[in-house]
Amino acid sequence: MFVKDLDKFLYCSSLLEERIANAYGHIAELVGDRLIRGLLGFIARDSFKHAECFRMVGEWLYGSVEVCFEDCGEVWGETWKTLMTDAEKFLNKSAISSMELVSLIKGLMKLESFVAEEYLTVMHVKLVELMADEAKLDLENFRTLLEWIIDDEKRHEQILKMIENALAEREK
């Protein structure tokens, strides 16, 4: 990906976060346990916040950006298809058993870890390139926002670990 594709990356990242947020929200609705439902809802709200942030920064840097949903597969690569397929699986569930929830939480932990790592590596490198090319822009605020999103993604992993531990305790 080149700097000129950063606008597409930001826009597609907003679509990704929105889809993930919808998946978390849907799963939360299916879970009977109030604590787990609340924790999953917390992650969903953060993910909606991330989607808005990526969209806002993209518009601030580039103006209005529209990318066809399918084109995001080219921007994110094979990762896009994998994450979208996983999100769709979650969104298509109409019920969830305790056993499914345990497996689902493990999958979500991997997803959160991957997303945080992807943002950290790709975005920071691209920001440095962008700052070099367009030195007249002060992107320090954006870097701070990105760091907050990465911190949130790490916190999501911790929340999912809490859920995993709570589910394991109930199995005893």
Secondary structure, 3 states (H helix, E strand, C coil): CCHHHHHHHHHHHHHHHHHHHHHHHHHHHHCCCHHHHHHHHHHHHHHHHHHHHHHHHHHHHHCCCCCCHHHHHHHHCHHHHHHHHHHHHHHCCCCCCHHHHHHHHHHHHHHHHHHHHHHHHHHHHHHHHHHHHCCCCCCHHHHHHHHHHHHHHHHHHHHHHHHHHHHHHHHC
